[in-house]
């Protein structure tokens, strides 16, 4: 749902992560919070109180729709961008879930469309090759939206209860940069997403997506990026806090995680000791870890205000892949300047951000960045 200010200008939208992958350093053994409702409730209320547009309700191991339903009951403003694997739930049944959630939450539901990979969707009974998954997804979401627009009636005619749509459109957010993924995004997605990168790397991906949606005779409501953020009143404080994503974990834990990742990506042909990174900067990170030390903060900077880090779902990106482990780091004005440059250069108008512990860092963003981002 595109939003505008009182003057009709499109508002910049800032979302946070609402997930059970939370803790001081959840990528480290023993530093992950238990997946209980008390932590989840605290996080939801921090997002709601902080003025965020909403939150991405992530998958694994919790069910996102169930989790969002609990959080909606203890919040009043935030929207819920619920991550959903295409085709797992029958279209009409999913539409009924969406209609019910929307009615009870006051129309605060968006959907993050995930088409997944074989190992992710296969256990749910979705059997299709890469391109076919996107074709089926386009058909699936068209049917879901048709059922959503139609509303749903009671099966008991002596009590004619009916739930009509609360929103004109159920917004679909999603990504895709393969030919099949771009065609799907152009046909189905309202808000296009990509992983945070420097503007020169984002530009060709976003241009391809814009071409795909234009070919379908549509426009995106927004272009968004997913990444991390550490903001503090001073740049030095922010950089010191950012570096704890490494030092809080310890060299052994970070190195062991990457060793497993290398072996998985190379089908056991290489380990971290034999792996060659795709560029000199990333090779420097690998060499530092082999030498039993972390790269210095200056070595982790990939662009002005952007640093390679670690998140609960992505290790340090030594592969040059579509990792979400890139962080905005700095004081409020410098981060706002970095975001403004991305907005001007490639049209970024939404951000989905995270920093750990999630509730504490959401409060930092709410205090230092949300008011500034609202003026972009």
C-alpha positions, -999 to 999 in steps of 0.1 A, spaced: 0 0 0 17 32 -12 15 60 14 18 97 10 22 127 33 -2 156 35 12 171 4 8 140 -17 45 131 -17 53 94 -14 66 86 21 98 67 27 90 34 44 112 19 71 105 -16 83 123 -37 109 126 -75 113 102 -93 136 118 -127 141 127 -153 166 163 -151 153 171 -127 181 198 -123 208 230 -105 216 248 -124 188 224 -150 175 249 -163 150 270 -176 180 263 -206 202 247 -196 234 239 -160 224 204 -167 209 173 -158 229 148 -186 234 118 -184 210 93 -173 235 65 -148 233 80 -124 259 109 -115 237 87 -115 206 62 -92 224 89 -68 235 102 -66 200 68 -60 184 60 -32 208 94 -16 202 86 -15 165 51 -3 170 61 24 194 90 34 173 71 47 143 82 21 118 60 14 88 60 -22 98 81 -53 101 91 -83 80 78 -114 99 104 -140 90 102 -177 85 119 -206 103 114 -222 126 82 -203 136 51 -201 115 50 -164 103 13 -160 102 7 -174 136 36 -153 150 22 -122 133 -13 -128 148 2 -129 183 21 -96 177 -9 -79 161 -28 -84 193 -2 -63 213 3 -35 187 -19 -10 170 0 8 142 27 -13 126 21 -34 95 30 -70 92 49 -81 61 44 -118 65 69 -141 47 50 -167 27 61 -196 5 40 -196 -27 17 -226 -32 21 -242 2 -15 -233 14 -43 -236 -11 -52 -201 -26 -87 -199 -11 -75 -211 23 -47 -185 23 -71 -158 12 -94 -166 42 -64 -164 65 -55 -130 51 -90 -117 53 -93 -128 89 -59 -113 99 -67 -81 81 -101 -78 97 -89 -84 132 -57 -63 129 -74 -33 112 -60 -38 77 -23 -42 86 -13 -71 64 12 -72 36 28 -104 21 64 -111 14 63 -136 -15 90 -163 -13 94 -188 -41 123 -206 -24 146 -233 -35 141 -271 -37 155 -277 -2 132 -250 13 99 -257 -5 103 -294 -12 94 -305 24 61 -286 20 52 -307 -10 60 -280 -37 77 -299 -65 88 -278 -95 120 -267 -112 132 -231 -108 114 -215 -137 82 -235 -131 81 -223 -95 79 -187 -107 52 -195 -133 31 -213 -107 37 -185 -82 23 -159 -106 -8 -181 -110 -11 -188 -73 -10 -151 -62 -35 -141 -89 -59 -166 -75 -52 -156 -39 -59 -120 -47 -91 -129 -65 -104 -148 -35 -93 -119 -12 -112 -94 -32 -143 -116 -32 -143 -119 6 -156 -150 24 -190 -161 36 -201 -184 65 -210 -219 56 -239 -217 80 -268 -200 64 -287 -193 96 -258 -170 107 -248 -151 76 -214 -138 88 -193 -124 61 -157 -110 60 -150 -84 32 -116 -71 23 -103 -45 47 -79 -31 21 -84 -23 -16 -52 -42 -24 -33 -69 -5 3 -57 -11 28 -83 -24 65 -76 -17 92 -97 -33 124 -101 -53 137 -120 -83 167 -113 -106 168 -144 -129 148 -141 -161 119 -161 -146 121 -142 -114 120 -108 -131 90 -119 -152 72 -130 -120 81 -97 -103 68 -77 -132 35 -96 -133 28 -100 -95 49 -79 -72 38 -44 -59 70 -36 -40 103 -49 -54 130 -59 -30 168 -65 -33 197 -69 -9 215 -38 2 245 -29 -20 264 1 -32 244 21 -58 265 9 -88 258 -27 -79 221 -20 -73 215 0 -105 215 -29 -131 193 -51 -109 167 -24 -103 168 -13 -140 161 -49 -150 132 -51 -125 118 -18 -138 120 -31 -174 101 -62 -164 73 -44 -146 70 -19 -175 67 -48 -200 38 -61 -179 21 -27 -182 25 -20 -145 46 1 -120 61 -8 -87 48 10 -56 83 11 -42 118 -2 -45 132 -16 -13 165 -29 1 172 -53 29 202 -49 52 215 -41 86 220 -8 105 240 4 135 233 41 144 247 60 174 250 97 182 286 96 170 302 77 141 329 63 164 303 49 188 285 33 158 316 18 144 326 4 178 292 -12 183 292 -26 147 325 -43 152 310 -63 181 291 -84 156 325 -100 150 342 -96 184 311 -107 203 311 -139 183 348 -147 184 372 -156 156 367 -194 160 329 -192 157 330 -169 126 357 -190 109 339 -223 116 307 -210 102 324 -198 70 343 -231 67 310 -249 67 296 -225 42 326 -229 18 323 -267 19 286 -265 12 290 -241 -17 319 -261 -33 304 -295 -26 333 -303 -3 360 -294 -28 373 -265 -7 375 -254 29 382 -219 42 419 -228 41 418 -234 3 390 -211 -8 398 -182 -32 374 -152 -29 361 -135 -60 379 -102 -54 409 -87 -35 389 -72 -7 371 -104 2 403 -123 -1 417 -100 25 389 -110 48 396 -147 42 433 -142 48 427 -123 81 405 -151 94 431 -177 84 456 -156 104 433 -159 134 421 -123 134 392 -103 122 395 -78 93 398 -42 106 367 -20 103 383 -1 75 389 -33 56 352 -41 59 340 -9 44 326 -15 9 313 20 2 307 53 20 287 44 51 283 7 42 301 -21 59 302 -59 55 290 -77 86 272 -107 100 234 -112 105 213 -140 120 208 -154 85 240 -145 66 277 -149 75 304 -125 63 299 -123 26 332 -137 13 314 -151 -17 301 -119 -34 266 -133 -32 232 -118 -26 239 -116 12 218 -94 35 248 -89 58 256 -53 47 252 -26 73 246 11 73 270 23 101 274 58 114 258 88 131 222 99 122 232 125 97 257 104 79 234 74 75 206 96 63 230 110 37 239 75 26 202 66 23 194 98 4 221 91 -21 207 56 -27 172 71 -31 185 97 -56 207 72 -75 185 41 -78 151 50 -64 152 32 -31 121 42 -12 118 14 14 142 -2 37 139 -34 58 165 -32 84 179 -52 114 205 -49 142 209 -71 172 196 -73 199 166 -64 177 145 -45 203 174 -24 215 186 -15 180 150 -8 169 148 18 196 181 34 184 167 36 149 134 50 161 152 78 180 179 87 155 167 77 120 129 74 117 123 112 120 150 119 94 139 92 70 103 105 72 117 137 56 134 120 27 
